[in-house]
Amino acid sequence: MTVSVALPQATPEGIKKEMQNAHIVHFACHGTQDLANPLRSRLEFSKSSKIEVEELMSEPMPNARLAVLLACETAQGDQRLTEESLHLAGTMLFAGFYGAVGTLWMMEDKDGPIVCEEFYKGLLEGDKMAVQYSKAGEALHRAVRKLKESGAHVLRWASFVHIGR
């Protein structure tokens, strides 16, 4: 398994280029939903650096398997359209990913490392050299359960969701 580590100065161009070869993308940044125009929803890396959903959907990503979006509200859509999945996590499926992890509301920064450590352990369970993509939902469930069992308030652990397969 090859791991490509974070880009220290994340630029939209650099991120999109790296995503073309990635099997898993992991974003720990700020997410903003644009309910008036969901294609303008975006991941923000700094005040001047962002990628909109529309840009992601137009990029070729032949290896895309799993998107992990640990940013606030990445799986929250328009409350008036409860049966629609037009949110950041959902659009990752439209972009070609098989599955995505997101949050339904704001998350606390301190929860990200706890959830990630347990989540990635679950993905690598068994054959340590092969990611078990089909175990993403179960891995997230175990990670969230660990956060819950630590005494975290329900609003901290219930926000995390897995969509897709």
MARBA-3410 file (N, C-alpha, C, O; in Angstrom, 1 decimal):
165
0.9,-1.2,0.0,0.0,0.0,0.0,0.9,1.2,0.0,1.9,1.3,0.7 ~ 0.6,2.2,-0.8,1.3,3.5,-0.9,0.5,4.6,-0.2,-0.7,4.7,-0.4 ~ 1.2,5.3,0.6,0.5,6.4,1.3,1.1,7.7,0.9,2.3,7.9,0.9 ~ 0.3,8.6,0.4,0.7,10.0,0.1,0.3,10.9,1.2,-0.9,11.0,1.4 ~ 1.2,11.6,1.8,0.9,12.4,2.9,0.4,13.8,2.5,0.5,14.2,1.3
-0.2,14.5,3.4,-0.8,15.8,3.2,0.1,16.8,2.4,1.3,16.7,2.5 ~ -0.6,17.6,1.7,0.1,18.7,1.0,0.2,19.9,2.0,-0.8,20.4,2.4 ~ 1.4,20.3,2.3,1.6,21.4,3.3,0.9,22.7,2.9,0.3,23.4,3.7 ~ 1.1,23.0,1.6,0.5,24.2,1.1,-0.6,23.8,0.1,-0.3,23.8,-1.1 ~ -1.7,23.4,0.6,-2.8,22.9,-0.3,-3.3,23.9,-1.3,-3.9,25.0,-0.8
-3.1,23.7,-2.5,-3.7,24.6,-3.5,-4.7,23.8,-4.3,-4.6,22.5,-4.4 ~ -5.8,24.4,-4.8,-6.8,23.6,-5.5,-6.2,22.8,-6.7,-6.6,21.7,-6.9 ~ -5.2,23.4,-7.4,-4.6,22.7,-8.5,-3.8,21.5,-8.0,-4.0,20.4,-8.6 ~ -3.1,21.6,-7.0,-2.3,20.5,-6.5,-3.1,19.4,-5.9,-2.9,18.2,-6.1 ~ -4.2,19.8,-5.2,-5.1,18.8,-4.7,-5.8,18.0,-5.8,-5.9,16.8,-5.8
-6.3,18.7,-6.8,-7.0,18.0,-7.9,-6.1,17.1,-8.6,-6.5,16.0,-9.1 ~ -4.8,17.5,-8.8,-3.8,16.7,-9.5,-3.6,15.4,-8.6,-3.5,14.3,-9.2 ~ -3.4,15.5,-7.3,-3.1,14.4,-6.5,-4.4,13.4,-6.4,-4.2,12.2,-6.4 ~ -5.5,14.0,-6.5,-6.8,13.2,-6.4,-6.9,12.3,-7.6,-7.6,11.3,-7.5 ~ -6.3,12.7,-8.7,-6.5,11.8,-10.0,-5.9,10.4,-9.8,-6.3,9.5,-10.5
-4.9,10.3,-8.9,-4.3,9.0,-8.7,-4.7,8.3,-7.3,-4.3,7.2,-7.1 ~ -5.4,9.1,-6.5,-5.7,8.6,-5.2,-6.8,7.5,-5.1,-7.8,7.6,-5.9 ~ -6.7,6.6,-4.2,-7.8,5.7,-3.9,-8.6,6.2,-2.8,-9.8,6.1,-2.8 ~ -7.9,6.8,-1.8,-8.6,7.4,-0.7,-8.2,8.9,-0.6,-7.0,9.2,-0.8 ~ -9.1,9.8,-0.5,-8.8,11.2,-0.2,-9.4,11.5,1.2,-10.4,11.0,1.6
-8.6,12.3,2.0,-9.0,12.6,3.3,-8.8,14.1,3.5,-7.7,14.6,3.3 ~ -9.9,14.8,3.8,-9.8,16.2,4.0,-10.2,16.5,5.4,-11.3,16.1,5.9 ~ -9.3,17.2,6.1,-9.6,17.8,7.4,-9.5,19.3,7.3,-8.4,19.8,7.5 ~ -10.6,19.9,7.0,-10.6,21.3,6.7,-12.0,21.9,7.0,-12.7,21.3,7.8 ~ -12.3,23.0,6.4,-13.6,23.6,6.6,-14.5,23.3,5.4,-14.1,23.3,4.3
-15.7,22.9,5.7,-16.7,22.6,4.6,-17.8,23.6,4.7,-18.3,24.0,5.7 ~ -18.2,24.1,3.5,-19.3,25.1,3.4,-20.4,24.6,2.4,-20.0,24.4,1.3 ~ -21.6,24.5,2.9,-22.7,24.1,2.0,-23.3,25.4,1.4,-23.5,26.4,2.1 ~ -23.6,25.4,0.1,-24.3,26.5,-0.5,-25.7,25.9,-0.9,-25.8,25.2,-1.9 ~ -26.7,26.1,-0.1,-28.0,25.5,-0.3,-28.7,26.1,-1.5,-29.5,25.4,-2.1
-28.4,27.3,-1.9,-29.0,27.9,-3.1,-28.4,27.3,-4.4,-29.2,27.1,-5.3 ~ -27.2,27.0,-4.3,-26.5,26.3,-5.5,-25.6,25.3,-5.0,-24.4,25.5,-4.8 ~ -26.0,24.0,-4.8,-25.2,23.0,-4.2,-23.9,22.7,-4.9,-22.9,22.3,-4.3 ~ -23.8,23.0,-6.2,-22.6,22.8,-6.9,-21.5,23.8,-6.5,-20.3,23.6,-6.9 ~ -21.9,24.8,-5.8,-20.9,25.8,-5.3,-20.5,25.5,-3.9,-19.7,26.2,-3.3
-21.1,24.4,-3.3,-20.6,24.0,-2.0,-19.1,23.7,-2.1,-18.6,23.3,-3.2 ~ -18.4,23.8,-1.0,-16.9,23.8,-1.2,-16.2,23.3,0.1,-16.7,23.3,1.2 ~ -15.0,22.8,-0.2,-14.0,22.5,0.9,-13.1,23.7,0.9,-12.6,24.1,-0.1 ~ -12.8,24.3,2.1,-12.0,25.4,2.2,-10.7,25.1,3.0,-10.8,24.6,4.1 ~ -9.6,25.4,2.4,-8.3,25.1,3.0,-7.7,26.4,3.6,-6.9,26.2,4.6
-8.1,27.5,3.2,-7.7,28.8,3.7,-8.7,29.8,3.2,-9.6,29.4,2.4 ~ -8.6,31.1,3.6,-9.5,32.1,3.1,-9.5,32.2,1.6,-10.5,32.5,1.0 ~ -8.3,31.9,1.0,-8.2,32.1,-0.5,-8.1,30.8,-1.2,-7.9,30.8,-2.5 ~ -8.1,29.7,-0.6,-7.9,28.4,-1.2,-9.1,27.5,-0.9,-9.4,27.1,0.2 ~ -9.8,27.2,-2.0,-11.0,26.3,-1.9,-11.2,25.5,-3.2,-10.7,25.8,-4.2
-12.0,24.4,-3.0,-12.4,23.6,-4.2,-13.9,23.5,-4.1,-14.5,23.0,-3.1 ~ -14.6,23.9,-5.2,-16.1,23.7,-5.2,-16.4,22.3,-5.8,-15.7,21.7,-6.5 ~ -17.6,21.9,-5.4,-18.1,20.6,-5.8,-18.1,20.4,-7.3,-17.7,19.4,-7.8 ~ -18.5,21.4,-8.0,-18.5,21.4,-9.5,-17.1,21.1,-10.0,-17.0,20.3,-11.0 ~ -16.1,21.6,-9.4,-14.7,21.4,-9.9,-14.4,19.9,-9.6,-13.8,19.3,-10.5
-14.7,19.4,-8.5,-14.4,18.0,-8.1,-15.1,17.0,-9.1,-14.5,16.0,-9.5 ~ -16.3,17.3,-9.4,-17.1,16.5,-10.3,-16.6,16.4,-11.7,-16.9,15.5,-12.5 ~ -15.8,17.4,-12.1,-15.3,17.5,-13.5,-13.9,16.9,-13.6,-13.4,16.8,-14.8 ~ -13.3,16.5,-12.5,-12.0,15.9,-12.6,-12.0,14.4,-12.8,-12.9,13.7,-12.2 ~ -11.1,13.8,-13.6,-11.1,12.4,-13.8,-10.4,11.8,-12.6,-9.3,12.2,-12.1
-11.1,10.8,-12.0,-10.6,10.1,-10.8,-10.8,8.6,-10.9,-11.6,8.0,-10.3 ~ -10.0,8.0,-11.8,-10.2,6.6,-12.1,-10.0,5.6,-11.0,-10.5,4.5,-11.0 ~ -9.2,6.0,-10.0,-8.9,5.1,-8.8,-9.7,5.4,-7.6,-9.6,4.8,-6.6 ~ -10.6,6.4,-7.7,-11.4,6.8,-6.5,-12.2,5.7,-5.9,-12.9,5.0,-6.5 ~ -12.0,5.5,-4.6,-12.7,4.5,-3.8,-13.4,5.1,-2.6,-14.6,4.9,-2.4
-12.7,5.9,-1.8,-13.2,6.4,-0.5,-12.8,7.8,-0.3,-11.7,8.2,-0.4 ~ -13.8,8.7,0.0,-13.5,10.1,0.4,-13.9,10.2,1.9,-15.0,9.9,2.3 ~ -13.0,10.8,2.6,-13.2,11.0,4.1,-13.2,12.6,4.2,-12.1,13.2,4.0 ~ -14.3,13.1,4.6,-14.4,14.6,4.7,-14.7,14.9,6.1,-15.8,15.1,6.6 ~ -13.6,15.1,6.9,-13.8,15.5,8.3,-13.7,17.0,8.4,-12.8,17.7,8.8
-14.9,17.6,8.0,-15.1,19.0,8.0,-16.6,19.2,8.4,-17.4,18.2,8.3 ~ -16.9,20.3,9.0,-18.3,20.5,9.4,-19.3,20.4,8.3,-19.1,21.0,7.2 ~ -20.4,19.8,8.6,-21.6,19.7,7.8,-21.4,19.2,6.4,-22.0,19.6,5.4 ~ -20.4,18.3,6.2,-20.2,17.7,4.8,-21.2,16.8,4.4,-21.2,16.4,3.2 ~ -22.1,16.3,5.2,-23.2,15.4,4.8,-24.5,16.0,5.1,-25.5,15.3,5.2
-24.5,17.3,5.3,-25.8,18.0,5.6,-26.3,18.6,4.3,-25.6,19.5,3.7 ~ -27.5,18.3,3.9,-28.1,18.9,2.7,-29.1,19.9,3.1,-29.2,20.3,4.2 ~ -29.9,20.3,2.1,-31.0,21.2,2.3,-32.1,20.5,3.1,-32.6,19.5,2.7 ~ -32.5,21.1,4.2,-33.5,20.5,5.1,-34.8,20.4,4.4,-35.7,19.7,4.9 ~ -35.1,21.2,3.4,-36.3,21.2,2.7,-36.4,20.0,1.7,-37.4,19.6,1.2
-35.2,19.4,1.4,-35.1,18.3,0.4,-34.5,17.1,1.1,-33.4,16.7,0.8 ~ -35.3,16.6,2.1,-34.7,15.5,2.9,-34.4,14.2,2.2,-33.6,13.4,2.7 ~ -34.9,14.0,1.0,-34.6,12.8,0.3,-33.5,12.9,-0.7,-33.2,12.0,-1.5 ~ -32.9,14.1,-0.8,-31.8,14.4,-1.7,-30.5,14.2,-1.0,-30.4,14.4,0.2 ~ -29.5,13.9,-1.8,-28.1,13.7,-1.2,-27.2,14.7,-1.8,-26.0,14.4,-2.1
-27.6,15.9,-2.1,-26.8,16.9,-2.7,-26.1,17.7,-1.6,-26.4,18.8,-1.2 ~ -25.0,17.1,-1.1,-24.2,17.7,-0.1,-22.7,17.3,-0.4,-22.6,16.5,-1.4 ~ -21.8,17.8,0.3,-20.4,17.5,-0.1,-20.1,16.0,-0.2,-19.4,15.5,-1.1 ~ -20.5,15.2,0.8,-20.2,13.8,0.8,-20.9,13.1,-0.3,-20.3,12.3,-1.0 ~ -22.2,13.5,-0.5,-22.9,12.9,-1.6,-22.3,13.1,-3.0,-22.4,12.3,-3.9
-21.8,14.3,-3.2,-21.3,14.7,-4.5,-20.0,13.9,-4.7,-19.6,13.8,-5.9 ~ -19.3,13.4,-3.7,-18.1,12.6,-3.9,-18.5,11.3,-4.6,-17.7,10.8,-5.4 ~ -19.7,10.8,-4.3,-20.2,9.6,-5.1,-20.4,10.0,-6.5,-20.1,9.2,-7.4 ~ -21.0,11.2,-6.8,-21.2,11.6,-8.2,-19.8,11.8,-8.9,-19.8,11.6,-10.1 ~ -18.8,12.1,-8.1,-17.5,12.3,-8.7,-16.8,11.0,-9.0,-15.7,11.0,-9.7
-17.3,9.9,-8.5,-16.7,8.6,-8.8,-16.3,7.8,-7.6,-15.9,6.6,-7.8 ~ -16.4,8.3,-6.4,-16.0,7.5,-5.3,-17.1,6.5,-4.9,-18.3,6.8,-5.1 ~ -16.7,5.4,-4.4,-17.7,4.3,-4.0,-18.3,4.7,-2.7,-19.5,4.3,-2.5 ~ -17.6,5.3,-1.8,-18.1,5.6,-0.5,-17.5,6.9,0.0,-16.5,7.4,-0.5 ~ -18.2,7.5,1.0,-17.7,8.8,1.6,-18.1,8.8,3.1,-19.2,8.3,3.5
-17.3,9.4,3.9,-17.6,9.7,5.3,-17.7,11.2,5.4,-16.9,12.0,4.8 ~ -18.8,11.6,6.1,-19.0,13.0,6.3,-19.6,13.3,7.7,-19.8,12.4,8.5 ~ -20.0,14.5,7.9,-20.7,14.9,9.2,-22.0,15.6,8.9,-22.1,16.4,7.9 ~ -22.9,15.4,9.7,-24.3,16.0,9.6,-24.3,17.4,10.1,-25.2,18.2,9.7 ~ -23.4,17.8,11.1,-23.4,19.1,11.6,-22.0,19.4,12.1,-21.0,18.6,11.8
-21.8,20.5,12.8,-20.4,20.9,13.2,-19.8,19.8,14.0,-20.5,19.2,14.9 ~ -18.5,19.6,13.8,-17.8,18.6,14.6,-16.7,19.3,15.4,-16.3,20.4,15.0 ~ -16.3,18.7,16.5,-15.3,19.3,17.3,-13.9,18.8,16.8,-13.8,17.6,16.5 ~ -13.0,19.7,16.7,-11.7,19.4,16.1,-11.0,18.2,16.9,-10.4,17.4,16.3 ~ -11.2,18.2,18.2,-10.6,17.1,19.0,-11.1,15.7,18.7,-10.5,14.7,19.0
-12.3,15.6,18.0,-12.9,14.3,17.7,-12.3,13.7,16.5,-12.3,12.5,16.3 ~ -11.8,14.5,15.6,-11.2,14.0,14.3,-10.1,13.0,14.5,-10.3,11.9,13.9 ~ -9.1,13.2,15.3,-8.1,12.2,15.5,-8.6,10.9,16.1,-8.1,9.8,15.8 ~ -9.5,11.0,17.0,-10.0,9.8,17.7,-10.8,8.9,16.7,-10.5,7.7,16.6 ~ -11.6,9.6,15.9,-12.4,8.8,14.9,-11.5,8.3,13.8,-11.7,7.1,13.4
-10.6,9.1,13.4,-9.7,8.7,12.3,-8.8,7.5,12.7,-8.7,6.5,11.9 ~ -8.3,7.5,13.9,-7.4,6.4,14.3,-8.2,5.1,14.2,-7.7,4.1,13.7 ~ -9.3,5.1,14.8,-10.1,3.8,14.9,-10.7,3.5,13.5,-10.7,2.3,13.2 ~ -11.1,4.5,12.7,-11.6,4.2,11.4,-10.6,3.5,10.5,-10.9,2.5,9.9 ~ -9.4,4.1,10.5,-8.3,3.5,9.6,-7.9,2.2,10.1,-7.5,1.3,9.3
-7.9,2.0,11.4,-7.6,0.6,11.9,-8.5,-0.4,11.4,-8.2,-1.5,10.9 ~ -9.8,0.0,11.3,-10.8,-0.9,10.8,-10.7,-1.2,9.3,-11.0,-2.3,8.9 ~ -10.2,-0.2,8.6,-10.0,-0.4,7.1,-8.9,-1.3,6.8,-8.8,-2.0,5.8 ~ -7.9,-1.3,7.8,-6.7,-2.1,7.5,-6.7,-3.5,8.3,-5.8,-4.2,8.3 ~ -7.8,-3.7,8.9,-8.0,-5.0,9.7,-7.8,-6.2,8.8,-8.2,-6.2,7.7
-7.2,-7.2,9.3,-6.9,-8.4,8.5,-5.6,-8.3,7.8,-4.5,-8.3,8.4 ~ -5.7,-8.2,6.5,-4.5,-8.0,5.7,-4.0,-6.6,5.8,-4.6,-5.6,5.2 ~ -3.0,-6.3,6.5,-2.5,-5.0,6.8,-1.9,-4.2,5.6,-1.7,-3.0,5.7 ~ -1.8,-4.9,4.5,-1.3,-4.3,3.3,-2.4,-4.0,2.3,-2.1,-3.4,1.2 ~ -3.6,-4.3,2.6,-4.7,-4.0,1.7,-5.8,-3.4,2.4,-6.3,-3.8,3.5
-6.3,-2.3,1.9,-7.4,-1.5,2.5,-8.7,-2.3,2.2,-9.0,-2.7,1.1 ~ -9.5,-2.5,3.3,-10.8,-3.2,3.2,-11.9,-2.2,2.9,-12.6,-1.9,3.9 ~ -12.0,-1.7,1.7,-13.0,-0.7,1.4,-14.4,-1.1,1.8,-15.2,-0.2,2.2 ~ -14.7,-2.3,1.6,-16.1,-2.8,2.0,-16.4,-2.7,3.5,-17.5,-2.9,3.9 ~ -15.4,-2.5,4.3,-15.5,-2.4,5.7,-15.7,-1.0,6.2,-15.6,-0.7,7.4
-15.8,0.0,5.3,-15.8,1.4,5.7,-16.9,1.7,6.6,-16.7,2.4,7.6 ~ -18.1,1.3,6.3,-19.3,1.5,7.2,-19.1,1.0,8.6,-19.3,1.6,9.6 ~ -18.6,-0.3,8.7,-18.4,-1.0,9.9,-17.2,-0.3,10.7,-17.3,-0.1,11.9 ~ -16.2,0.1,10.0,-15.1,0.8,10.6,-15.5,2.1,11.2,-15.1,2.5,12.3 ~ -16.3,2.8,10.5,-16.8,4.1,11.1,-17.7,3.8,12.3,-17.6,4.6,13.3
-18.5,2.8,12.2,-19.4,2.5,13.3,-18.5,2.2,14.6,-18.9,2.7,15.7 ~ -17.5,1.5,14.4,-16.6,1.2,15.6,-15.9,2.4,16.1,-15.7,2.6,17.3 ~ -15.5,3.3,15.2,-14.8,4.5,15.6,-15.8,5.4,16.3,-15.4,6.0,17.3 ~ -17.0,5.5,15.9,-18.0,6.4,16.5,-18.3,5.8,17.9,-18.5,6.5,18.9 ~ -18.4,4.5,18.0,-18.7,3.8,19.2,-17.6,4.1,20.3,-17.9,4.3,21.4
-16.4,4.1,19.8,-15.3,4.4,20.7,-15.4,5.9,21.3,-15.2,6.1,22.5 ~ -15.8,6.8,20.4,-16.0,8.2,20.8,-17.2,8.2,21.8,-17.1,8.9,22.8 ~ -18.2,7.5,21.5,-19.4,7.5,22.4,-19.0,6.9,23.8,-19.4,7.5,24.8 ~ -18.3,5.8,23.8,-17.9,5.2,25.0,-16.9,6.0,25.9,-16.7,5.7,27.0 ~ -16.3,7.0,25.2,-15.4,7.9,26.0,-16.1,8.9,26.8,-15.5,9.7,27.6
-17.5,8.9,26.6,-18.3,9.8,27.4,-18.7,11.1,26.6,-19.2,12.0,27.2 ~ -18.3,11.1,25.4,-18.6,12.3,24.5,-20.1,12.5,24.4,-20.9,11.5,24.4 ~ -20.6,13.7,24.4,-22.0,14.0,24.2,-22.5,13.5,22.9,-21.7,13.4,21.9 ~ -23.8,13.1,22.9,-24.4,12.5,21.6,-24.2,13.4,20.4,-24.0,12.9,19.3 ~ -24.2,14.7,20.6,-24.0,15.6,19.4,-22.6,15.5,18.8,-22.4,15.9,17.7
-21.6,15.0,19.6,-20.3,14.9,19.1,-20.1,13.6,18.3,-19.5,13.6,17.2 ~ -20.7,12.5,18.7,-20.5,11.3,18.0,-21.6,10.9,17.0,-21.3,10.2,16.0 ~ -22.8,11.5,17.1,-23.8,11.1,16.2,-23.8,11.8,14.8,-24.5,11.5,13.9 ~ -22.9,12.7,14.7,-22.7,13.5,13.5,-22.1,12.7,12.3,-22.4,13.1,11.1 ~ -21.3,11.7,12.6,-20.5,11.0,11.6,-21.3,10.0,10.8,-22.1,9.2,11.4
-21.3,10.1,9.5,-22.0,9.1,8.7,-21.2,8.6,7.5,-20.2,9.2,7.1 ~ -21.5,7.4,7.1,-20.9,6.8,5.9,-22.0,6.6,4.9,-23.1,6.1,5.2 ~ -21.7,7.0,3.6,-22.7,6.8,2.6,-22.0,6.0,1.4,-20.8,6.1,1.3 ~ -22.8,5.4,0.6,-22.2,4.6,-0.5,-21.9,3.2,0.0,-22.6,2.6,0.9 ~ -20.9,2.6,-0.6,-20.6,1.2,-0.2,-19.1,1.1,0.2,-18.7,0.0,0.5
END
